[in-house]
C-alpha cells in the first residue's frame, strides 16, 4: 500500500451546494464529428457537461472525449462509464491524466463494473466487483494525486508505480472519480469512496430514494454526507411536439433494456410478468426485428415511468422528478433530434 491510505476527495466536490444544470450523454448513434458539434452546441447553451459512453463494443470512450476536450472551452467531459476490468488501473490513470492535459480541470473519471452477458463473452468473469472497484478507485486516485504506488491487492498489483512525467509539470490532476452504480451494494461503496455517482438511466424516480439511502450509508463511513457527493443521472429523453411520436421513439429502447437488464428494471418497479414476456423475445445481442416485436408489449405508462418522453414541457416535468429525488444534474440521453433536446433544456435549472 502507499503510505497514506486516507481518502482525499477532489476539493471542488466537497461542497453540498450543487448547481442543477443539464448535461448531455452521447453513445454511438452519431459520427464523432457530429458529436463534436453537439458538445459545442450544448456548451454554447450553458450545459454543464458532456458524458461519453464506452458503448458496448462499438465506440471506445477516450477518443471522442479527447475530441470534445480539444474543441470546447468550458464544458466538463466525463466517461459514462469505462469498465474497470479491461484496462490496467495504471493505464486508466495515465489516460485520464492525458485527457486532463487537453482540458485541465474539466475531466470527469467515470468507472463502472460492466455488464453480462457482454463481459462473459469476452472472457471477463466479473467476480467480486465491489472489491475490484474499491482497489481500482484507490489506486487511480493515488496515481492522479502524483503518488508513487505499491499495492498488493486481490485484483490490482503495482510495484513502485507512478505517472512518470518527464517533459511536463509534475502535479496532481484535478480529476474527480465517479462510479456508475446501480445495485445498492455498489451504491453504498460509491458513497464511501467516490467523488460522485453516475446514476443509471431507465430507472424510475422512486428508485432514487433507495439509492440516496445507500449513498448516505456509505458516505457516513468516510465522515461525509450524501449532500457532499455529486449525483448526475442519465435520463433517456425523447422530445417531440407530438407526444405520441416521442413515446414511440423511446419505446424500442425501453423494450431492449427490459430484455437485457431485467434486474435493473425489476428494481424500478416493472412488473415481472412484462419482463418475462419481453425476455422470451430478446436478450443480447438482439436484432432490430426482435426489439420491434418486444416493443409492442411495452405500454405507454412504462415508457413514461422510465424515461423523460413527450413534449418539451412533458420532458422537463419528468426530469424534475429525478431532481426532486436526488439527481444533481440530469444527463440527457437524447433520442431523435439532439439539438431539439438541448434546446428544450437550455437555461433550465430544474426548479422551473
Steps between C-alpha positions, in 0.01 A plus 500: 500500500610860455569680824186710547188287466256777594258612231578832337198614302526768233449834675244646262265211576519529878219754516132423527381784277470351152364707214231300323593547137431250222769293333511303175555125458635355176543137398569388143193604301680787329835544324762650733521812284127553554535425872763775522244743360245385760754553781577850372130580465431380857792707629371812325158450661640467851507123552725387785661190348504250216532134599621243246406135530751219457228360281476121485767393247425784261658817632790531742457804724840668520528591130176704483576642845830629363319645200256684726782621724693643206201680345327655804606755761280472809280193506611205714563165331431168669520129426160350557636243583824309431522147639763410759580155357655551158747783574781478754439766768838658430394540136166638615682764703732591212203524264316746724821694564541533124142623459566753777791632293249584226238649732644577845247483784221393261539120494273265698614139552194275492563132575261205493480126565381416144217255427425148388468323267743729317774468763474122507515481122842669500636288785434726801344323799419814702565322829498719812416826323483699825852395595631573151336842493640594840854403396484674163357825639760509778790448261376731223439777753850460645668504159306808389605664830863459386581226751732206453289191556585153619185296537448128558130439458292207385449659161750787480873452541736795456867522600632852541286641218450868428392715210860557396487849355825599328412788268205656679420653835476245779178587678188336640219477249165652594294207366208394724408132498141389444359148520216388275301315765164327469481233772473619859827336614693683229305814585609477863861448396472805276384712791803385694783537246398710197469870425173436321257243369371463146143387561362272232234568241172319447428491869198659663539810721380287793809279453710804591370503857669166572812620321522810719466288815782270384722794405442654842598177678822490302573870543474467877782243492735768369366777721292668230138566411322397182473874430877504446478245216427619148208302352460543123240266356461365149146567376367369171333802343268478200366843401253578226213746466278197433493304825411172327802527270727561801369192680549283193861617465567388858304174496759293310779599735289421806415159354867424437593587857212295641641197322871558563504651852193349671652522850520879469151520356355290781669730752318790336161339544440346158260205537678166488242366255599767246869428552443130439295565188763731352777260604341229287560717194838666548819484707849597375584551225157584360395556142300804399206272425512353851508846657201613295305187592575545870411871485142411411465357853612819676213731606521879504503518880821293519668724241400806700609347830852426375570794265442870453288479187238723343481867415781728628281589798429131569872421488593782735232391747627142493861608549392718794378178663852358494642823644241496778621150584872577530645562153738799496533519120277330241726345236266496202521203263317643197298284267410659169606862445796569730489876453127506580575328830778747579269789409226363727732522802707808414494740794295259710620457860273218611285722719269630227 
